[in-house]
Amino acid sequence: MFSAVTEDGQMFHLLGAQQNQKLKRRRFFCPVCGGELAVKLGLQKAPHFAHKQNKSCSIDIEPESAYHLEGKRQLYVWLKTQRASPILEPYIRTINQRPDVMARIKEHMLAVEYQCATIAPDVFQKRTEGFKQEGIIPQWIMGYSRLKRTASSFYQLSAFHWQFINASPYRELICYCPERRSFLRLSHIIPFYTNHSYSSVQTIPIHRAGAGDLFFTEPKPSIQYSGWTKAIHRFRHKPHRFNSKETNRLRLLFYEKRQTPFSFLPTEVFVPVRKGAVFKSPVFVWQGFLYLFMTDLGGKRAPIRFSAVLQQCKLHIHNKNIALRFECSEECLSEAVKQYIDFLCKKGFLRETQKEVYVLNQPAGGIHSMQDLIERDRSCFIE
């Protein structure tokens, strides 16, 4: 931490203070618990305070790495340039919380939390709800070091990352790297596998970033289909030795019903659906079960009703064939399924005959080899 209380009750910030050994001779205290703090003036980390050994504090104190301390310092200085009247590490007594920085942006009070360490879901939720209770908007920023890029526009996103995404009003992930002095903004995140997702990516150097735009402007929709088709291509060429139970059920069903090997799954089960993040199951799993249901009806020349497809989705969720990433309303689930069906209509796979009633068009023929299938993938997801 950078802030402490002096013996005469004044707040003292180490930011901007000279690295003076005389500070070691002064006494400083924690603004929360009143415990005595040690002044750390090492070479590896920015000057900071730390509780003396064996001293417990009433709020959760996470060890702060050099990366975290420097990131927090840069964010505080940046918010000063934004005329956001930032306050460093204020203690909010009513909720017993101490955000990294408080700032006023566009007439809104924000608690900016720069999170580099793993945080338990219950602690994350408690902090988020605590700020909201006080009329403060929680603005979580993840340390860029916690992000792993797996391919162009693809990132490894675990349950830890999804906490941040779900807490964002725009379902995005904002990261900051103090080494590059840049924000990375991941938006319009669409999962392919459970922990691997496509994302629109925007890199913003901190000296060019506007706090109002970064925190209060929704990113424009954007998807690079070339990156998505490459992910399908990788799927088709990889061995599928270790599948989850739900994936294995789908694999067996496709072979039993359509005599289709897993690598030859149809293009129509790889649709990038923006609302598809509600599903924890891979994209080809949740869409695969719905595809089989729709094509079974189409094969009988029966109408395909949106309500029946949605009900089928719920049934597969109940039977644990499809897993949800988080609890959601029926409206949220309905939007994901509707976006999937709308895309199939747009590509001519389905045709709407009445409102939310569809028929199956003749499936595209001519798929005799893996190369034919990959070409169909490309033509379906053309820019």
N, C-alpha and C positions, 0 to 999 in steps of 0.2 A: 504494500500500500504506500501511497505517496503523502497521505494526510495524517496529521496527529494533533493532539492538544498539548500546549505548553503548560508549564507549572502555574502560570497566571491565567489559565483558561482560554488562551487565544488559539485559534486554528493556525496551523503551520503546514505549508506545503513544501515538499522537497523539490518539486518541479521548478527548475530555474535557480535553485539554491546552489551556491558554490560548494564543491566537494571540500569541505573544511573539517579538519580533524577536531576543531573546537566544538562542532555539533555533537561529537561523542561525549563531551563533558556536560551537555545539557540533558535535562530529563523530559521525555515525551510520553504521552499516554494515549491509549486507544479511545476514540470518541464514543465507542459502543460500550465496552465493558469497564473502561477506566484502568485497565491493566497497563503496566509499564511496557514501553516499546523499546526495542534496540534499533539503533541507526546503522544501516548497512551501507558501507561505502566501498564496496569491492570493485574489481575491474571487469567482472563478467556481466554484471547487471547494473541497470541504472540505480542511482541512490534511492533507497526505499526504507520503509519501516517494517519491522516484523515483531510479533509478540515474542517476549522472552520465553525461554524453555518452560514447558509444563504449564503454560498459562492457557486456559480454555476461554473462549469468547462465546457470547450468547448467539452470534450469527455464524453461519458456515464460513469458515476461513479456508480458502483453497491456496495451496502454495503457488506463488506467481513466478513463472519462468522469466528469463531475460526477454524472450520473445513477447510474452504477454505484457510485461511492464513497458517495453518500448512501443508496442502497438497501442496500449492505453494512452501513453504520453502523446503519441502522434495524433490520435483521434481527438484528444482534449485540445491540443494546439489548433488542429483543423477546425474544430467547432468554434473556437475563438475567432478565427478568420471569417467564419460564417455569420458572425454577430449573433450567435445563438445563446449568449450569456451562460456558458457552461459552468457547472459546479462540479469540482472533482471529489468523487467518493463521499457524497453527502449521506448522512445517516438519517433514515426515515423511521423515526421511533415508533409510529403507530403500527407499522408492519414488521419492524425489526429487520429491515433490509438496507443494504448499502450498495447501490449500483456503482459501476465504474465512473460514469459521468451522467449528470442531469443537464438537459439543455432545452431551450424553448425554440421551437421551429414552427413557423406558420401558425402561430398562436396556440400551438400544442406543446404540452410538457412531455418530454421523452426521457425515459431511463435507458441510456445506452449501455448495454452489457456486452463486453468483448470477451467471448468465451473460447478459451484455448484448451482447457482440460475437459475430460469426460465429466458429465453431470448426470446424476440419476434422474429418471423421468419424473419422480414425485417431487424432487427439489426444483426441477425446471418448471413444473406446473405450479408449484407453490409460489415461486418468485414471480412468474408471469401473472398469476391471479392477484397476487399482493399488489403489484403496481396498478393493475386495472381497478382494484378496489379503491385506490386513492385518486383515480381519475388521471393516471399517468399511463402513457402509451409505452409498453415494453418494446424496445428496439434491440433485438439480438443480432450481434455480428460475430460470425465464427472466425477463428484464427485460420488463415489460409493453409497453415501447416497440417490441419486436420482433413484436408481435401485431397482425394486421389483421383487423378484423371486416368481413365483406362483406354480411351481412344479419342479420336477427334469428336468433340461435343458430347462425350460420354464420361460419366463420373460414377465412382463407387459411393453409393449413398446408403448408409445403414440406418437403423432405428434412431441412432444418435442424431444424424443429420435431419431426419424427418421431423424431429421435435421442432427444429428451427423453421422448417418449411411450413409446417401446419400452424405455427404461431404467427406466420406472416399473413397480412391481409391479401397479398397478391400471390400466395403460395410460391414464394421464391426464397433463395438462399443468398444472403449477402456475406461475403468473406472479406477480410482485410489482411494484407501482407505488409508488415513493417519493413521488411527487407527490400521489397520492390516499391514500397510506398504507393500501393494501388489497391483499389477495391476490385473484387470479382463478383459479378452479379449473375447468378444462375436463375433463369426464369423459364416458364412454360415447360416444366420438368415432366417428362413422360417415361415411366419405367419400361424397360425391355425385359430384364430379369428382375428378380426380387430386389437385389442390391445394386443393380447397374441401370442407370437412367440416362436418357438423352436430355440435353438442356440447351437452350439458347444461352450464349455466353457473352457477357459484356465486361471488358476490362476498362477501369476508369482510374487514371492516375489521381492521387488525392488532391493535387493542386488544381485539377480540372473538375473535381466533383462538387456538385451543389447539394447541400443537405436536403433542401426541399424536394429536388428532383429525385434524389436517391431514395428517400424514405416515403415520399408521398405521391409519386408518379408511377402509374402502372406501366410496365414494359410493354412495348408493342409486340403483338403475336408474330412469331417467326419460327420456322422449322426448315432445316436443311435436309431435304429428303435424301440427298446423296449419302449423308452420314448414317441415316436410318437404314437405307438399303445395304450399306456395307455391313451393318450389324446383322441383318438377315443372312447375308452372304456368309459371314463368320459362323452363324448358327448352322447353316446347311453343310458346312465343311468340317465341323468339329465332331469328335466322337461323343456319344451321349451314354457314357458308362454309369455315371452316378446321378440318378434322377431322384427328385423328391417323390413322395407317394402320389401327390396330385398329378405331377408330370407323367409319372409312370402309368397312372390310370388312363390319362389322355392318350398316351402312346399306344397302349393296348387297344383302346376303343377305335382309334383311327385304323389300326391294322385289321381289327375284327370287322368293322363296318365298311371301310373303304379300301382295304388292302394297301394302305399308304404307309411306307416307311417314315420314320420320324423326321428324317432330313428332308423329306418331300412334302411336308405340311403345306397346304395351299397358301398362296399369297394373302388371301383374305383373313388369315388369323394373325397377321402382323401389322395391323392398322394402328398408326400412332394417334391415340385418342387423348386429348388434353385432360379430360376428366378421369382418365384411366389410372391416375395415381391412387385412387381409392382402393385399388386392388393390390394386394401384396403378391399374389400369384403372377408369374411371368405373363407377358402380353399374349403369347400364343396359347397359354393354358385357359385363361378366362374366355378369350375369344374362341378358342378351339371348341369348348363345350357348347357355346352358343351357336357356332357354325354348324356343328353336327345336328343340333336340334332344328335349325332353320332348313338345312338341306334335306333332312328326313321329311319335314313337312312339304318342302318343294317337290321332292321325289314322288309324293302322293298327290301332287297338284292341289294341295290344300293351302288356304290362305295363311300367311304368316303375320300374326297380330303382334304388335309391339307389346301389349299387355301380357301375352303368353311368353314372349321372349324374356321379359323382365321377371315374370314369375319363375321361369326356368332358371334364371340367374340366381334368384333367391333360394331356390331348391338346392342348387349346387353349393351355395354358401352354407346352407343348413347341413348338407351331407359332407361338408369339408372337402369338396372337390375344388372349390375356389375359396381362397383366403382373402380377407379384407386387411388393409394396412392399418386402418383406424375405424372406429365406430362412425357411422355416417347415417344421415337421414335417407329416407326413401327417395327424396328429390335428388339428392347427390348421386345415388346409385342409378336412378332413372336417367339422369343427364349423361352419365358415362355410356350406358347401353344405347341411348338415343344417338349420341355422337358416332358410335360404332355403326349403327344401322344407316345413318345419314351418309356416311362415307361409302358404304357398300352400294347405296342408291346412286351416289354421284359417279361411281365407277361402273355402273350398269350391271352389277351383280344382282341387285334387287330392284324391283320397280314398285312404286307406291300406286295402288289402284284406288284406295280410299284413304281417308285420314288415318294414319298409323296402321294401315293394313297393306301388306306387300305380297308380291309373288316373286318366285325365283326365276330369273332369266336363265337362258341356256348357258351353263358354265363354259368358259373358254376352253377350246380343245387344243390339240397340237402340242401337249406337254409330253414329250417322249424321253426327255433326258434332263439331267441336272442343269445343263446349259439353257435349255428351253425355260425351265422354271426360274432361273436367275434373270433371264431376259424379261420374263413376265413380271417379276418383282420390280425391275427397273422401270418398265413401262407403266406400272400401276402407281408408282411413287415418283413420277417425273415432276421436276420443279414447276 
